[in-house]
Amino acid sequence: MKRPTPAPLTAGRRFAACALVALFATMALVPQASAQDDKLIEDPDIIIEVDGIACPFCAYGIEKRLKRIDGVAELSVLLEEGRVQLKMDEGATVSEERLRETVAEAGFEARSIVFVNEEVRTSSGAGR
């Protein structure tokens, strides 16, 4: 018995096939930040409540910016809670203003910043 010949791909089917390939490729390229998601830092120095974190790409964007701050030793983005935890290097300091600016550069707003360890806080723009 002869098999029927498949219909040629129309422009719409080609587009759909390309879109699926692009979707799977994009998902494979999602940064490892999403793997850190929901991983609590045991004793964070700073907790930042961030408005607008909705997906792994958001988490990666904010993580990328915050890691550029001198002294950030460890960082965890808690996607579901809209929270970022930071652990600073021993003796490192950072200002609330610097943290707010960095979150804003990533396209988000820091709703609140809590310095769990007050020793990492500076009142001026020091710690840049």
C-alpha positions in Angstrom: 0.0 0.0 0.0 1.4 3.4 -1.0 1.7 6.1 1.6 0.0 9.4 0.9 2.4 12.2 0.1 2.5 14.9 2.8 1.2 18.3 1.8 3.8 20.9 1.2 4.5 23.3 4.0 2.5 26.5 3.6 3.9 29.8 4.7 1.8 29.7 7.8 3.0 26.2 8.7 6.6 27.2 8.1 6.1 30.2 10.4 4.6 28.0 13.1 7.4 25.5 12.8 10.0 28.2 13.1 8.2 29.7 16.0 8.2 26.4 17.9 11.9 25.9 17.2 12.6 29.5 18.4 10.6 28.9 21.5 12.4 25.7 22.4 15.8 27.3 21.6 15.0 30.3 23.8 13.9 28.0 26.7 17.2 26.1 26.4 19.0 29.5 26.6 17.2 30.7 29.8 20.1 31.7 32.0 21.0 29.6 35.0 19.5 32.4 37.2 16.2 30.5 37.0 18.0 27.4 38.5 18.8 29.6 41.5 15.2 30.6 41.8 13.6 30.0 45.2 17.0 29.0 46.6 17.1 30.7 50.0 20.4 32.2 51.2 20.7 31.1 54.8 21.8 34.4 56.3 21.2 37.2 53.8 22.7 40.6 54.5 20.1 42.4 52.4 16.6 41.6 51.3 15.1 43.7 48.4 11.3 43.5 47.6 11.0 44.2 43.9 7.9 45.0 42.0 7.5 43.5 38.5 9.6 40.3 38.6 7.4 37.9 36.7 9.6 35.4 34.8 13.1 33.9 34.6 14.2 36.6 32.2 13.2 39.2 34.7 15.2 37.4 37.4 18.2 37.1 35.1 18.1 40.8 34.3 18.0 42.0 37.9 20.6 39.4 38.9 23.0 40.5 36.2 22.8 44.1 37.3 23.1 43.4 41.1 26.1 41.2 40.6 28.0 44.1 39.2 27.9 45.8 42.6 31.3 45.4 44.3 31.1 43.1 47.2 28.1 41.0 46.2 29.2 37.5 47.1 25.9 35.6 46.6 22.6 36.5 45.2 19.2 34.7 45.0 16.1 35.9 43.2 12.9 34.5 44.7 10.6 34.8 41.7 7.3 33.9 43.4 7.9 36.2 46.3 9.2 39.1 44.2 12.3 39.2 46.5 16.0 39.3 46.0 18.5 38.2 48.7 22.0 39.4 48.8 25.0 38.1 50.7 27.9 40.5 50.8 31.6 39.8 51.1 33.2 40.3 54.5 33.7 44.0 55.1 31.8 45.1 51.9 29.4 48.0 52.1 26.7 49.3 49.9 24.2 52.2 50.1 20.4 51.9 49.8 20.6 54.5 47.1 23.0 52.4 45.0 20.7 49.3 45.4 17.7 51.3 44.3 19.5 52.8 41.3 20.7 49.3 40.2 17.2 47.8 40.5 15.9 50.8 38.5 18.6 50.2 35.8 17.3 46.7 35.4 13.8 48.1 34.8 12.2 47.4 38.1 11.3 49.3 41.3 12.6 48.4 44.7 9.6 48.5 47.0 11.6 48.0 50.1 15.2 47.3 51.1 16.0 45.7 54.4 19.5 45.6 55.7 19.5 42.5 57.9 23.2 43.0 58.6 23.5 46.8 59.3 27.3 46.5 58.9 27.0 46.4 55.1 25.0 49.6 54.9 26.4 53.0 54.2 24.4 56.2 54.3 26.2 57.9 51.4 26.9 56.8 47.9 30.0 54.9 49.1 30.2 51.2 48.3 29.8 51.9 44.6 
